[in-house]
């Protein structure tokens, strides 16, 4: 998949509260609210929710690594 497709998948998963893969978590690090608004047509609230879900997934992934 192209990077834009990956970002669309991240947006979709964040709206449906699904877990991210390691690759998706890595891609989240490049996202910003302004990028989601400008490049993907999200509202400020939607973009903020996507970034929040990315942060939660990153924390969850870090906790899983610590427990292993």
mmCIF file of the N, C-alpha and C atoms, coordinates in Angstrom:
data_MODEL
# 
_entry.id   MODEL 
# 
loop_
_atom_site.group_PDB 
_atom_site.id 
_atom_site.type_symbol 
_atom_site.label_atom_id 
_atom_site.label_alt_id 
_atom_site.label_comp_id 
_atom_site.label_asym_id 
_atom_site.label_entity_id 
_atom_site.label_seq_id 
_atom_site.pdbx_PDB_ins_code 
_atom_site.Cartn_x 
_atom_site.Cartn_y 
_atom_site.Cartn_z 
_atom_site.occupancy 
_atom_site.B_iso_or_equiv 
_atom_site.pdbx_formal_charge 
_atom_site.auth_seq_id 
_atom_site.auth_comp_id 
_atom_site.auth_asym_id 
_atom_site.auth_atom_id 
_atom_site.pdbx_PDB_model_num 
ATOM 1   N N  . UNK A 1 1  ? 0.832   -1.191 0.000  1.00 0.00 ? 1  UNK A N  1 
ATOM 2   C CA . UNK A 1 1  ? 0.000   0.000  0.000  1.00 0.00 ? 1  UNK A CA 1 
ATOM 3   C C  . UNK A 1 1  ? 0.870   1.245  0.000  1.00 0.00 ? 1  UNK A C  1 
ATOM 4   N N  . UNK A 1 2  ? 0.386   2.254  -0.631 1.00 0.00 ? 2  UNK A N  1 
ATOM 5   C CA . UNK A 1 2  ? 1.072   3.542  -0.617 1.00 0.00 ? 2  UNK A CA 1 
ATOM 6   C C  . UNK A 1 2  ? 0.900   4.194  0.742  1.00 0.00 ? 2  UNK A C  1 
ATOM 7   N N  . UNK A 1 3  ? 1.741   5.164  1.026  1.00 0.00 ? 3  UNK A N  1 
ATOM 8   C CA . UNK A 1 3  ? 1.691   5.811  2.337  1.00 0.00 ? 3  UNK A CA 1 
ATOM 9   C C  . UNK A 1 3  ? 0.328   6.471  2.578  1.00 0.00 ? 3  UNK A C  1 
ATOM 10  N N  . UNK A 1 4  ? -0.251  7.085  1.550  1.00 0.00 ? 4  UNK A N  1 
ATOM 11  C CA . UNK A 1 4  ? -1.551  7.725  1.724  1.00 0.00 ? 4  UNK A CA 1 
ATOM 12  C C  . UNK A 1 4  ? -2.606  6.682  2.110  1.00 0.00 ? 4  UNK A C  1 
ATOM 13  N N  . UNK A 1 5  ? -2.530  5.513  1.500  1.00 0.00 ? 5  UNK A N  1 
ATOM 14  C CA . UNK A 1 5  ? -3.460  4.439  1.850  1.00 0.00 ? 5  UNK A CA 1 
ATOM 15  C C  . UNK A 1 5  ? -3.264  4.000  3.299  1.00 0.00 ? 5  UNK A C  1 
ATOM 16  N N  . UNK A 1 6  ? -2.004  3.972  3.737  1.00 0.00 ? 6  UNK A N  1 
ATOM 17  C CA . UNK A 1 6  ? -1.716  3.601  5.126  1.00 0.00 ? 6  UNK A CA 1 
ATOM 18  C C  . UNK A 1 6  ? -2.311  4.614  6.098  1.00 0.00 ? 6  UNK A C  1 
ATOM 19  N N  . UNK A 1 7  ? -2.222  5.887  5.754  1.00 0.00 ? 7  UNK A N  1 
ATOM 20  C CA . UNK A 1 7  ? -2.775  6.931  6.622  1.00 0.00 ? 7  UNK A CA 1 
ATOM 21  C C  . UNK A 1 7  ? -4.298  6.821  6.658  1.00 0.00 ? 7  UNK A C  1 
ATOM 22  N N  . UNK A 1 8  ? -4.914  6.530  5.525  1.00 0.00 ? 8  UNK A N  1 
ATOM 23  C CA . UNK A 1 8  ? -6.369  6.340  5.492  1.00 0.00 ? 8  UNK A CA 1 
ATOM 24  C C  . UNK A 1 8  ? -6.765  5.163  6.371  1.00 0.00 ? 8  UNK A C  1 
ATOM 25  N N  . UNK A 1 9  ? -5.960  4.098  6.351  1.00 0.00 ? 9  UNK A N  1 
ATOM 26  C CA . UNK A 1 9  ? -6.228  2.942  7.211  1.00 0.00 ? 9  UNK A CA 1 
ATOM 27  C C  . UNK A 1 9  ? -6.095  3.321  8.686  1.00 0.00 ? 9  UNK A C  1 
ATOM 28  N N  . UNK A 1 10 ? -5.093  4.127  9.010  1.00 0.00 ? 10 UNK A N  1 
ATOM 29  C CA . UNK A 1 10 ? -4.921  4.600  10.386 1.00 0.00 ? 10 UNK A CA 1 
ATOM 30  C C  . UNK A 1 10 ? -6.125  5.426  10.818 1.00 0.00 ? 10 UNK A C  1 
ATOM 31  N N  . UNK A 1 11 ? -6.594  6.297  9.951  1.00 0.00 ? 11 UNK A N  1 
ATOM 32  C CA . UNK A 1 11 ? -7.767  7.125  10.256 1.00 0.00 ? 11 UNK A CA 1 
ATOM 33  C C  . UNK A 1 11 ? -8.981  6.227  10.508 1.00 0.00 ? 11 UNK A C  1 
ATOM 34  N N  . UNK A 1 12 ? -9.188  5.259  9.630  1.00 0.00 ? 12 UNK A N  1 
ATOM 35  C CA . UNK A 1 12 ? -10.334 4.349  9.770  1.00 0.00 ? 12 UNK A CA 1 
ATOM 36  C C  . UNK A 1 12 ? -10.260 3.546  11.063 1.00 0.00 ? 12 UNK A C  1 
ATOM 37  N N  . UNK A 1 13 ? -9.076  3.029  11.362 1.00 0.00 ? 13 UNK A N  1 
ATOM 38  C CA . UNK A 1 13 ? -8.918  2.242  12.583 1.00 0.00 ? 13 UNK A CA 1 
ATOM 39  C C  . UNK A 1 13 ? -9.099  3.095  13.828 1.00 0.00 ? 13 UNK A C  1 
ATOM 40  N N  . UNK A 1 14 ? -8.678  4.341  13.764 1.00 0.00 ? 14 UNK A N  1 
ATOM 41  C CA . UNK A 1 14 ? -8.837  5.193  14.948 1.00 0.00 ? 14 UNK A CA 1 
ATOM 42  C C  . UNK A 1 14 ? -10.306 5.530  15.184 1.00 0.00 ? 14 UNK A C  1 
ATOM 43  N N  . UNK A 1 15 ? -11.068 5.730  14.118 1.00 0.00 ? 15 UNK A N  1 
ATOM 44  C CA . UNK A 1 15 ? -12.494 6.002  14.283 1.00 0.00 ? 15 UNK A CA 1 
ATOM 45  C C  . UNK A 1 15 ? -13.236 4.784  14.826 1.00 0.00 ? 15 UNK A C  1 
ATOM 46  N N  . UNK A 1 16 ? -12.782 3.589  14.453 1.00 0.00 ? 16 UNK A N  1 
ATOM 47  C CA . UNK A 1 16 ? -13.452 2.375  14.924 1.00 0.00 ? 16 UNK A CA 1 
ATOM 48  C C  . UNK A 1 16 ? -12.762 1.768  16.146 1.00 0.00 ? 16 UNK A C  1 
ATOM 49  N N  . UNK A 1 17 ? -11.751 2.463  16.670 1.00 0.00 ? 17 UNK A N  1 
ATOM 50  C CA . UNK A 1 17 ? -11.041 2.061  17.897 1.00 0.00 ? 17 UNK A CA 1 
ATOM 51  C C  . UNK A 1 17 ? -10.419 0.665  17.789 1.00 0.00 ? 17 UNK A C  1 
ATOM 52  N N  . UNK A 1 18 ? -9.790  0.386  16.641 1.00 0.00 ? 18 UNK A N  1 
ATOM 53  C CA . UNK A 1 18 ? -9.103  -0.877 16.434 1.00 0.00 ? 18 UNK A CA 1 
ATOM 54  C C  . UNK A 1 18 ? -7.617  -0.712 16.727 1.00 0.00 ? 18 UNK A C  1 
ATOM 55  N N  . UNK A 1 19 ? -6.976  -1.812 17.114 1.00 0.00 ? 19 UNK A N  1 
ATOM 56  C CA . UNK A 1 19 ? -5.542  -1.786 17.391 1.00 0.00 ? 19 UNK A CA 1 
ATOM 57  C C  . UNK A 1 19 ? -4.741  -1.577 16.113 1.00 0.00 ? 19 UNK A C  1 
ATOM 58  N N  . UNK A 1 20 ? -3.592  -0.934 16.277 1.00 0.00 ? 20 UNK A N  1 
ATOM 59  C CA . UNK A 1 20 ? -2.681  -0.698 15.165 1.00 0.00 ? 20 UNK A CA 1 
ATOM 60  C C  . UNK A 1 20 ? -1.606  -1.778 15.124 1.00 0.00 ? 20 UNK A C  1 
ATOM 61  N N  . UNK A 1 21 ? -1.055  -1.989 13.936 1.00 0.00 ? 21 UNK A N  1 
ATOM 62  C CA . UNK A 1 21 ? 0.118   -2.845 13.788 1.00 0.00 ? 21 UNK A CA 1 
ATOM 63  C C  . UNK A 1 21 ? 1.358   -2.016 14.133 1.00 0.00 ? 21 UNK A C  1 
ATOM 64  N N  . UNK A 1 22 ? 2.494   -2.687 14.246 1.00 0.00 ? 22 UNK A N  1 
ATOM 65  C CA . UNK A 1 22 ? 3.742   -1.976 14.530 1.00 0.00 ? 22 UNK A CA 1 
ATOM 66  C C  . UNK A 1 22 ? 4.053   -0.951 13.439 1.00 0.00 ? 22 UNK A C  1 
ATOM 67  N N  . UNK A 1 23 ? 3.797   -1.322 12.188 1.00 0.00 ? 23 UNK A N  1 
ATOM 68  C CA . UNK A 1 23 ? 4.045   -0.412 11.061 1.00 0.00 ? 23 UNK A CA 1 
ATOM 69  C C  . UNK A 1 23 ? 3.173   0.836  11.182 1.00 0.00 ? 23 UNK A C  1 
ATOM 70  N N  . UNK A 1 24 ? 1.912   0.648  11.524 1.00 0.00 ? 24 UNK A N  1 
ATOM 71  C CA . UNK A 1 24 ? 0.984   1.781  11.651 1.00 0.00 ? 24 UNK A CA 1 
ATOM 72  C C  . UNK A 1 24 ? 1.391   2.686  12.806 1.00 0.00 ? 24 UNK A C  1 
ATOM 73  N N  . UNK A 1 25 ? 1.869   2.099  13.896 1.00 0.00 ? 25 UNK A N  1 
ATOM 74  C CA . UNK A 1 25 ? 2.332   2.904  15.022 1.00 0.00 ? 25 UNK A CA 1 
ATOM 75  C C  . UNK A 1 25 ? 3.519   3.758  14.591 1.00 0.00 ? 25 UNK A C  1 
ATOM 76  N N  . UNK A 1 26 ? 4.404   3.175  13.788 1.00 0.00 ? 26 UNK A N  1 
ATOM 77  C CA . UNK A 1 26 ? 5.539   3.937  13.276 1.00 0.00 ? 26 UNK A CA 1 
ATOM 78  C C  . UNK A 1 26 ? 5.107   5.082  12.373 1.00 0.00 ? 26 UNK A C  1 
ATOM 79  N N  . UNK A 1 27 ? 4.090   4.847  11.554 1.00 0.00 ? 27 UNK A N  1 
ATOM 80  C CA . UNK A 1 27 ? 3.594   5.901  10.665 1.00 0.00 ? 27 UNK A CA 1 
ATOM 81  C C  . UNK A 1 27 ? 2.901   7.018  11.442 1.00 0.00 ? 27 UNK A C  1 
ATOM 82  N N  . UNK A 1 28 ? 2.319   6.680  12.573 1.00 0.00 ? 28 UNK A N  1 
ATOM 83  C CA . UNK A 1 28 ? 1.644   7.690  13.391 1.00 0.00 ? 28 UNK A CA 1 
ATOM 84  C C  . UNK A 1 28 ? 2.608   8.785  13.850 1.00 0.00 ? 28 UNK A C  1 
ATOM 85  N N  . UNK A 1 29 ? 3.871   8.422  14.001 1.00 0.00 ? 29 UNK A N  1 
ATOM 86  C CA . UNK A 1 29 ? 4.856   9.394  14.475 1.00 0.00 ? 29 UNK A CA 1 
ATOM 87  C C  . UNK A 1 29 ? 5.054   10.539 13.495 1.00 0.00 ? 29 UNK A C  1 
ATOM 88  N N  . UNK A 1 30 ? 4.710   10.316 12.221 1.00 0.00 ? 30 UNK A N  1 
ATOM 89  C CA . UNK A 1 30 ? 4.850   11.353 11.199 1.00 0.00 ? 30 UNK A CA 1 
ATOM 90  C C  . UNK A 1 30 ? 3.595   12.205 11.037 1.00 0.00 ? 30 UNK A C  1 
ATOM 91  N N  . UNK A 1 31 ? 2.526   11.836 11.713 1.00 0.00 ? 31 UNK A N  1 
ATOM 92  C CA . UNK A 1 31 ? 1.260   12.556 11.545 1.00 0.00 ? 31 UNK A CA 1 
ATOM 93  C C  . UNK A 1 31 ? 1.168   13.768 12.467 1.00 0.00 ? 31 UNK A C  1 
ATOM 94  N N  . UNK A 1 32 ? 0.422   14.743 12.012 1.00 0.00 ? 32 UNK A N  1 
ATOM 95  C CA . UNK A 1 32 ? 0.107   15.905 12.845 1.00 0.00 ? 32 UNK A CA 1 
ATOM 96  C C  . UNK A 1 32 ? -1.335  16.304 12.563 1.00 0.00 ? 32 UNK A C  1 
ATOM 97  N N  . UNK A 1 33 ? -1.884  17.094 13.452 1.00 0.00 ? 33 UNK A N  1 
ATOM 98  C CA . UNK A 1 33 ? -3.270  17.548 13.260 1.00 0.00 ? 33 UNK A CA 1 
ATOM 99  C C  . UNK A 1 33 ? -3.387  18.333 11.960 1.00 0.00 ? 33 UNK A C  1 
ATOM 100 N N  . UNK A 1 34 ? -2.439  19.223 11.715 1.00 0.00 ? 34 UNK A N  1 
ATOM 101 C CA . UNK A 1 34 ? -2.521  20.045 10.499 1.00 0.00 ? 34 UNK A CA 1 
ATOM 102 C C  . UNK A 1 34 ? -2.396  19.187 9.237  1.00 0.00 ? 34 UNK A C  1 
ATOM 103 N N  . UNK A 1 35 ? -1.540  18.166 9.260  1.00 0.00 ? 35 UNK A N  1 
ATOM 104 C CA . UNK A 1 35 ? -1.399  17.292 8.100  1.00 0.00 ? 35 UNK A CA 1 
ATOM 105 C C  . UNK A 1 35 ? -2.696  16.533 7.829  1.00 0.00 ? 35 UNK A C  1 
ATOM 106 N N  . UNK A 1 36 ? -3.343  16.062 8.878  1.00 0.00 ? 36 UNK A N  1 
ATOM 107 C CA . UNK A 1 36 ? -4.607  15.340 8.702  1.00 0.00 ? 36 UNK A CA 1 
ATOM 108 C C  . UNK A 1 36 ? -5.698  16.266 8.160  1.00 0.00 ? 36 UNK A C  1 
ATOM 109 N N  . UNK A 1 37 ? -5.702  17.505 8.603  1.00 0.00 ? 37 UNK A N  1 
ATOM 110 C CA . UNK A 1 37 ? -6.704  18.460 8.123  1.00 0.00 ? 37 UNK A CA 1 
ATOM 111 C C  . UNK A 1 37 ? -6.452  18.823 6.663  1.00 0.00 ? 37 UNK A C  1 
ATOM 112 N N  . UNK A 1 38 ? -5.207  19.162 6.341  1.00 0.00 ? 38 UNK A N  1 
ATOM 113 C CA . UNK A 1 38 ? -4.881  19.638 4.996  1.00 0.00 ? 38 UNK A CA 1 
ATOM 114 C C  . UNK A 1 38 ? -4.889  18.506 3.972  1.00 0.00 ? 38 UNK A C  1 
ATOM 115 N N  . UNK A 1 39 ? -4.194  17.411 4.272  1.00 0.00 ? 39 UNK A N  1 
ATOM 116 C CA . UNK A 1 39 ? -4.012  16.346 3.288  1.00 0.00 ? 39 UNK A CA 1 
ATOM 117 C C  . UNK A 1 39 ? -5.181  15.371 3.202  1.00 0.00 ? 39 UNK A C  1 
ATOM 118 N N  . UNK A 1 40 ? -5.943  15.234 4.285  1.00 0.00 ? 40 UNK A N  1 
ATOM 119 C CA . UNK A 1 40 ? -6.981  14.203 4.303  1.00 0.00 ? 40 UNK A CA 1 
ATOM 120 C C  . UNK A 1 40 ? -8.389  14.745 4.554  1.00 0.00 ? 40 UNK A C  1 
ATOM 121 N N  . UNK A 1 41 ? -8.521  16.050 4.705  1.00 0.00 ? 41 UNK A N  1 
ATOM 122 C CA . UNK A 1 41 ? -9.838  16.666 4.786  1.00 0.00 ? 41 UNK A CA 1 
ATOM 123 C C  . UNK A 1 41 ? -10.592 16.434 6.080  1.00 0.00 ? 41 UNK A C  1 
ATOM 124 N N  . UNK A 1 42 ? -9.873  16.131 7.160  1.00 0.00 ? 42 UNK A N  1 
ATOM 125 C CA . UNK A 1 42 ? -10.552 15.931 8.439  1.00 0.00 ? 42 UNK A CA 1 
ATOM 126 C C  . UNK A 1 42 ? -10.842 17.273 9.101  1.00 0.00 ? 42 UNK A C  1 
ATOM 127 N N  . UNK A 1 43 ? -11.801 17.273 10.001 1.00 0.00 ? 43 UNK A N  1 
ATOM 128 C CA . UNK A 1 43 ? -12.038 18.466 10.814 1.00 0.00 ? 43 UNK A CA 1 
ATOM 129 C C  . UNK A 1 43 ? -11.011 18.466 11.940 1.00 0.00 ? 43 UNK A C  1 
ATOM 130 N N  . UNK A 1 44 ? -10.938 19.590 12.655 1.00 0.00 ? 44 UNK A N  1 
ATOM 131 C CA . UNK A 1 44 ? -9.972  19.662 13.755 1.00 0.00 ? 44 UNK A CA 1 
ATOM 132 C C  . UNK A 1 44 ? -10.288 18.653 14.856 1.00 0.00 ? 44 UNK A C  1 
ATOM 133 N N  . UNK A 1 45 ? -11.558 18.407 15.117 1.00 0.00 ? 45 UNK A N  1 
ATOM 134 C CA . UNK A 1 45 ? -11.952 17.439 16.139 1.00 0.00 ? 45 UNK A CA 1 
ATOM 135 C C  . UNK A 1 45 ? -11.592 16.020 15.691 1.00 0.00 ? 45 UNK A C  1 
ATOM 136 N N  . UNK A 1 46 ? -11.875 15.690 14.446 1.00 0.00 ? 46 UNK A N  1 
ATOM 137 C CA . UNK A 1 46 ? -11.541 14.364 13.928 1.00 0.00 ? 46 UNK A CA 1 
ATOM 138 C C  . UNK A 1 46 ? -10.033 14.134 13.957 1.00 0.00 ? 46 UNK A C  1 
ATOM 139 N N  . UNK A 1 47 ? -9.276  15.117 13.510 1.00 0.00 ? 47 UNK A N  1 
ATOM 140 C CA . UNK A 1 47 ? -7.815  14.997 13.494 1.00 0.00 ? 47 UNK A CA 1 
ATOM 141 C C  . UNK A 1 47 ? -7.270  14.827 14.904 1.00 0.00 ? 47 UNK A C  1 
ATOM 142 N N  . UNK A 1 48 ? -7.825  15.567 15.840 1.00 0.00 ? 48 UNK A N  1 
ATOM 143 C CA . UNK A 1 48 ? -7.396  15.452 17.233 1.00 0.00 ? 48 UNK A CA 1 
ATOM 144 C C  . UNK A 1 48 ? -7.689  14.060 17.776 1.00 0.00 ? 48 UNK A C  1 
ATOM 145 N N  . UNK A 1 49 ? -8.843  13.505 17.426 1.00 0.00 ? 49 UNK A N  1 
ATOM 146 C CA . UNK A 1 49 ? -9.190  12.152 17.860 1.00 0.00 ? 49 UNK A CA 1 
ATOM 147 C C  . UNK A 1 49 ? -8.240  11.110 17.271 1.00 0.00 ? 49 UNK A C  1 
ATOM 148 N N  . UNK A 1 50 ? -7.847  11.276 16.025 1.00 0.00 ? 50 UNK A N  1 
ATOM 149 C CA . UNK A 1 50 ? -6.905  10.352 15.390 1.00 0.00 ? 50 UNK A CA 1 
ATOM 150 C C  . UNK A 1 50 ? -5.563  10.405 16.104 1.00 0.00 ? 50 UNK A C  1 
ATOM 151 N N  . UNK A 1 51 ? -5.065  11.604 16.370 1.00 0.00 ? 51 UNK A N  1 
ATOM 152 C CA . UNK A 1 51 ? -3.784  11.752 17.062 1.00 0.00 ? 51 UNK A CA 1 
ATOM 153 C C  . UNK A 1 51 ? -3.868  11.168 18.472 1.00 0.00 ? 51 UNK A C  1 
ATOM 154 N N  . UNK A 1 52 ? -4.969  11.381 19.154 1.00 0.00 ? 52 UNK A N  1 
ATOM 155 C CA . UNK A 1 52 ? -5.141  10.820 20.491 1.00 0.00 ? 52 UNK A CA 1 
ATOM 156 C C  . UNK A 1 52 ? -5.106  9.297  20.464 1.00 0.00 ? 52 UNK A C  1 
ATOM 157 N N  . UNK A 1 53 ? -5.783  8.700  19.477 1.00 0.00 ? 53 UNK A N  1 
ATOM 158 C CA . UNK A 1 53 ? -5.785  7.248  19.366 1.00 0.00 ? 53 UNK A CA 1 
ATOM 159 C C  . UNK A 1 53 ? -4.383  6.739  19.036 1.00 0.00 ? 53 UNK A C  1 
ATOM 160 N N  . UNK A 1 54 ? -3.653  7.457  18.189 1.00 0.00 ? 54 UNK A N  1 
ATOM 161 C CA . UNK A 1 54 ? -2.269  7.074  17.882 1.00 0.00 ? 54 UNK A CA 1 
ATOM 162 C C  . UNK A 1 54 ? -1.426  7.066  19.155 1.00 0.00 ? 54 UNK A C  1 
ATOM 163 N N  . UNK A 1 55 ? -1.587  8.075  19.979 1.00 0.00 ? 55 UNK A N  1 
ATOM 164 C CA . UNK A 1 55 ? -0.832  8.151  21.235 1.00 0.00 ? 55 UNK A CA 1 
ATOM 165 C C  . UNK A 1 55 ? -1.199  6.996  22.162 1.00 0.00 ? 55 UNK A C  1 
ATOM 166 N N  . UNK A 1 56 ? -2.468  6.686  22.244 1.00 0.00 ? 56 UNK A N  1 
ATOM 167 C CA . UNK A 1 56 ? -2.908  5.579  23.096 1.00 0.00 ? 56 UNK A CA 1 
ATOM 168 C C  . UNK A 1 56 ? -2.343  4.252  22.599 1.00 0.00 ? 56 UNK A C  1 
ATOM 169 N N  . UNK A 1 57 ? -2.321  4.065  21.297 1.00 0.00 ? 57 UNK A N  1 
ATOM 170 C CA . UNK A 1 57 ? -1.780  2.829  20.735 1.00 0.00 ? 57 UNK A CA 1 
ATOM 171 C C  . UNK A 1 57 ? -0.279  2.725  20.987 1.00 0.00 ? 57 UNK A C  1 
ATOM 172 N N  . UNK A 1 58 ? 0.422   3.847  20.898 1.00 0.00 ? 58 UNK A N  1 
ATOM 173 C CA . UNK A 1 58 ? 1.857   3.853  21.176 1.00 0.00 ? 58 UNK A CA 1 
ATOM 174 C C  . UNK A 1 58 ? 2.124   3.463  22.628 1.00 0.00 ? 58 UNK A C  1 
ATOM 175 N N  . UNK A 1 59 ? 1.354   4.017  23.553 1.00 0.00 ? 59 UNK A N  1 
ATOM 176 C CA . UNK A 1 59 ? 1.515   3.670  24.963 1.00 0.00 ? 59 UNK A CA 1 
ATOM 177 C C  . UNK A 1 59 ? 1.198   2.199  25.210 1.00 0.00 ? 59 UNK A C  1 
ATOM 178 N N  . UNK A 1 60 ? 0.136   1.707  24.592 1.00 0.00 ? 60 UNK A N  1 
ATOM 179 C CA . UNK A 1 60 ? -0.242  0.307  24.738 1.00 0.00 ? 60 UNK A CA 1 
ATOM 180 C C  . UNK A 1 60 ? 0.858   -0.604 24.212 1.00 0.00 ? 60 UNK A C  1 
ATOM 181 N N  . UNK A 1 61 ? 1.433   -0.251 23.068 1.00 0.00 ? 61 UNK A N  1 
ATOM 182 C CA . UNK A 1 61 ? 2.509   -1.036 22.475 1.00 0.00 ? 61 UNK A CA 1 
ATOM 183 C C  . UNK A 1 61 ? 3.730   -1.047 23.398 1.00 0.00 ? 61 UNK A C  1 
ATOM 184 N N  . UNK A 1 62 ? 4.061   0.097  23.995 1.00 0.00 ? 62 UNK A N  1 
ATOM 185 C CA . UNK A 1 62 ? 5.194   0.175  24.904 1.00 0.00 ? 62 UNK A CA 1 
ATOM 186 C C  . UNK A 1 62 ? 4.966   -0.685 26.146 1.00 0.00 ? 62 UNK A C  1 
ATOM 187 N N  . UNK A 1 63 ? 3.740   -0.692 26.665 1.00 0.00 ? 63 UNK A N  1 
ATOM 188 C CA . UNK A 1 63 ? 3.429   -1.529 27.818 1.00 0.00 ? 63 UNK A CA 1 
ATOM 189 C C  . UNK A 1 63 ? 3.563   -3.009 27.493 1.00 0.00 ? 63 UNK A C  1 
ATOM 190 N N  . UNK A 1 64 ? 3.105   -3.405 26.310 1.00 0.00 ? 64 UNK A N  1 
ATOM 191 C CA . UNK A 1 64 ? 3.221   -4.795 25.898 1.00 0.00 ? 64 UNK A CA 1 
ATOM 192 C C  . UNK A 1 64 ? 4.684   -5.226 25.799 1.00 0.00 ? 64 UNK A C  1 
ATOM 193 N N  . UNK A 1 65 ? 5.536   -4.322 25.288 1.00 0.00 ? 65 UNK A N  1 
ATOM 194 C CA . UNK A 1 65 ? 6.959   -4.632 25.172 1.00 0.00 ? 65 UNK A CA 1 
ATOM 195 C C  . UNK A 1 65 ? 7.606   -4.782 26.546 1.00 0.00 ? 65 UNK A C  1 
ATOM 196 N N  . UNK A 1 66 ? 7.215   -3.946 27.487 1.00 0.00 ? 66 UNK A N  1 
ATOM 197 C CA . UNK A 1 66 ? 7.781   -4.012 28.831 1.00 0.00 ? 66 UNK A CA 1 
ATOM 198 C C  . UNK A 1 66 ? 7.406   -5.309 29.547 1.00 0.00 ? 66 UNK A C  1 
ATOM 199 N N  . UNK A 1 67 ? 6.189   -5.788 29.295 1.00 0.00 ? 67 UNK A N  1 
ATOM 200 C CA . UNK A 1 67 ? 5.725   -7.011 29.942 1.00 0.00 ? 67 UNK A CA 1 
ATOM 201 C C  . UNK A 1 67 ? 6.363   -8.253 29.347 1.00 0.00 ? 67 UNK A C  1 
ATOM 202 N N  . UNK A 1 68 ? 6.826   -8.169 28.123 1.00 0.00 ? 68 UNK A N  1 
ATOM 203 C CA . UNK A 1 68 ? 7.416   -9.348 27.455 1.00 0.00 ? 68 UNK A CA 1 
ATOM 204 C C  . UNK A 1 68 ? 8.797   -9.657 27.943 1.00 0.00 ? 68 UNK A C  1 
# 
